Amino acid sequence: MTENRISPGPAASSAFQYGMIAGAVLGLTSVGLLYRSGHLTPAVIGYVLLALFPTYLVIVATLLSKWLGYDRDGTSLRPVYRDRTE
């Protein structure tokens, strides 16, 4: 049984871009507010921004891609063959 999959359009691409910007602003604002309230020291902020923030952005991108229909499963893969005459 074949399943027709509609690829996401330009609206989904724009929504992904705005979602990533909003996620980054939300994350950086949260770090700033935690620093301002005294819960984070400058050393911890360095760790958060260098180690945890990129991981947070990957999670945001994963959730957005799933929600907007960019996710693919094993059935959408096609075999790739190299021409042996080259």
GUKOL-464764 format. One line per field, with one value per residue (C-alpha): residue in three letters; x negated, y, z. Coordinates in pm, 1 decimal, always signed. Layout:
<atoms>
residu [ALA_...]
x [X_...]
y [Y_...]
z [Z_...]
</atoms>
This chain:
<atoms>
residu [MET_THR_GLU_ASN_ARG_ILE_SER_PRO_GLY_PRO_ALA_ALA_SER_SER_ALA_PHE_GLN_TYR_GLY_MET_ILE_ALA_GLY_ALA_VAL_LEU_GLY_LEU_THR_SER_VAL_GLY_LEU_LEU_TYR_ARG_SER_GLY_HIS_LEU_THR_PRO_ALA_VAL_ILE_GLY_TYR_VAL_LEU_LEU_ALA_LEU_PHE_PRO_THR_TYR_LEU_VAL_ILE_VAL_ALA_THR_LEU_LEU_SER_LYS_TRP_LEU_GLY_TYR_ASP_ARG_ASP_GLY_THR_SER_LEU_ARG_PRO_VAL_TYR_ARG_ASP_ARG_THR_GLU]
x [+0.0_-152.0_-94.9_-84.7_-297.4_-261.5_-585.2_-575.8_-541.5_-683.9_-453.4_-605.1_-955.3_-871.7_-708.2_-1018.4_-1243.8_-1028.9_-995.8_-1372.0_-1417.4_-1148.0_-1304.7_-1648.2_-1512.7_-1314.3_-1621.1_-1853.1_-1592.8_-1555.9_-1932.6_-1942.9_-1660.1_-1821.5_-2148.9_-1976.3_-1790.7_-2121.8_-2061.7_-2346.1_-2707.8_-2912.9_-3092.7_-2762.9_-2632.9_-2938.8_-2863.0_-2494.9_-2566.5_-2844.1_-2710.2_-2339.0_-2207.3_-2304.8_-2137.6_-1827.7_-1822.3_-1848.1_-1549.4_-1353.2_-1437.7_-1332.9_-998.8_-931.3_-1020.2_-792.3_-506.4_-545.9_-572.0_-942.0_-985.2_-1051.3_-1052.2_-1223.3_-958.1_-1052.4_-1410.5_-1511.5_-1808.0_-2103.8_-2308.3_-2639.5_-2699.0_-2992.2_-3094.8_-3267.3]
y [+0.0_+331.4_+641.7_+981.0_+1224.4_+1593.2_+1781.0_+2086.9_+2412.6_+2761.0_+2835.9_+2543.7_+2665.4_+3011.6_+2869.5_+2659.1_+2961.8_+3176.9_+2890.0_+2849.4_+3223.6_+3222.9_+2918.8_+3080.1_+3407.3_+3219.3_+3017.2_+3317.0_+3519.4_+3237.8_+3224.2_+3603.1_+3602.6_+3323.3_+3516.6_+3837.5_+3664.5_+3528.6_+3158.7_+3131.7_+3233.4_+3347.7_+3010.9_+2823.7_+3057.1_+2971.0_+2600.6_+2652.1_+2853.1_+2626.7_+2282.3_+2294.3_+2565.6_+2385.8_+2069.7_+2272.7_+2412.6_+2060.9_+1953.3_+2260.6_+2186.4_+1822.6_+1915.1_+2179.3_+1946.0_+1676.1_+1922.8_+2081.7_+1754.1_+1746.0_+1408.8_+1109.0_+740.8_+444.0_+411.1_+746.1_+634.2_+531.7_+312.8_+493.6_+323.4_+436.9_+389.7_+146.9_+269.0_+578.6]
z [+0.0_-103.8_+96.9_-69.8_+124.0_+62.6_+110.0_+335.3_+149.9_+189.7_+484.2_+677.4_+593.0_+720.7_+1033.8_+1100.4_+1067.1_+1297.3_+1543.2_+1563.3_+1617.8_+1887.4_+2053.8_+2057.6_+2196.7_+2462.2_+2564.3_+2581.0_+2770.6_+3021.7_+3075.1_+3115.7_+3368.0_+3567.4_+3574.0_+3675.3_+3958.0_+4088.9_+4019.6_+3766.3_+3799.5_+3498.6_+3488.2_+3478.6_+3207.6_+2996.7_+3038.5_+2960.1_+2645.9_+2516.2_+2607.8_+2684.9_+2451.8_+2126.1_+2256.0_+2339.4_+1983.6_+1835.7_+2046.0_+1933.3_+1569.0_+1611.1_+1763.3_+1498.0_+1211.3_+1349.6_+1398.6_+1053.8_+861.8_+778.7_+947.7_+727.3_+801.5_+640.0_+369.4_+216.1_+145.4_-204.4_-291.7_-444.2_-713.5_-857.5_-1229.3_-1260.0_-1607.0_-1466.2]
</atoms>
